[in-house]
Amino acid sequence: AQSVAQPEDQVNVAEGNPLTVKCTYSVSGNPYLFWYVQYPNRGLQFLLKYITGDNLVKGSYGFEAEFNKSQTSFHLKKPSALVSDSALYFCAVRDEYSTLTFGKGTMLLVSP
Amino acid sequence: DAGVTQSPTHLIKTRGQQVTLRCSPKSGHDTVSWYQQALGQGPQFIFQYYEEEERQRGNFPDRFSGHQFPNYSSELNVNALLLGDSALYLCASTTKRDFKGTDTQYFGPGTRLTVL
């Protein structure tokens, strides 16, 4: 069975500082990895995905994620955080035959 | 270009009742998936519809059923509601044209169901 772990319930960062939201995964086949963001009382918005190729994936709103096969990780990063980045972030994984499995989410709080 | 739409936004039901939630996929998409997101949890996959048939199903009881129409829109039905069914129900759409699992699912705003 596939799974996703987001070890931090909450990440706090000051505006302008770099941010990292951690994600590790377990899947049988080739991993397809996704990051989504959820604002209060809203659905999930797609940020980026890793399918194959370059281990550094660039996505929306200045976010990027680094795929590390040996560590089975797919951490979300941004060089300079904004207060408006404060939201709930979900990592998700699937392989070629499975459906999406989400982590429990990490709340990102960016202070002014 | 309209994104994924869902109705209603909010719904309050009592235990034992039945509920129907509706979803219209993003333009150009032919596949609809439904997810349940309980408070403080990540979304959990309920089932997926493609070509008007249920193609995959998660670990949910038969009380949860669905339907896809020829225009690709979909309904989620839940019978004999339990208190534990209170959650945000999310619909996601994509296209299965490549069938390689690399497709991106785009989510609607969700329907908040409260069971009293």
Contacts between the chains, C-beta under 8 A, distances in Angstrom:
chain1	res1	chain2	res2	distance
A	4	B	42	7.8
A	32	B	101	5.6
A	32	B	102	5.8
A	34	B	104	7.3
A	36	B	107	7.4
A	41	B	112	7.8
A	42	B	109	5.8
A	42	B	110	7.6
A	43	B	4	7.5
A	43	B	6	7.9
A	43	B	90	5.7
A	43	B	107	4.1
A	43	B	108	5.2
A	43	B	109	4.4
A	43	B	110	4.9
A	44	B	43	7.1
A	44	B	90	6.8
A	44	B	92	7.8
A	44	B	107	4.2
A	45	B	107	7.3
A	46	B	104	5.6
A	46	B	105	7.6
A	46	B	106	6.2
A	46	B	107	7.7
A	49	B	102	7.8
A	49	B	104	6.1
A	51	B	102	4.7
A	90	B	42	5.5
A	90	B	43	7.4
A	92	B	42	7.8
A	94	B	101	5.7
A	95	B	101	6.2
A	96	B	100	5.9
A	96	B	101	4.2
A	97	B	101	6.7
A	98	B	101	7.3
A	99	B	33	7.1
A	99	B	45	4.7
A	99	B	48	6.5
A	99	B	56	5.5
A	99	B	58	7.0
A	100	B	33	7.8
A	100	B	43	7.9
A	100	B	45	6.4
A	100	B	105	6.4
A	101	B	45	7.4
A	102	B	42	3.4
A	102	B	43	5.0
A	102	B	44	7.5
A	103	B	42	5.4
A	104	B	40	7.6
A	104	B	41	5.9
A	104	B	42	5.0
A	105	B	40	8.0
A	105	B	41	7.6
A	105	B	42	5.3
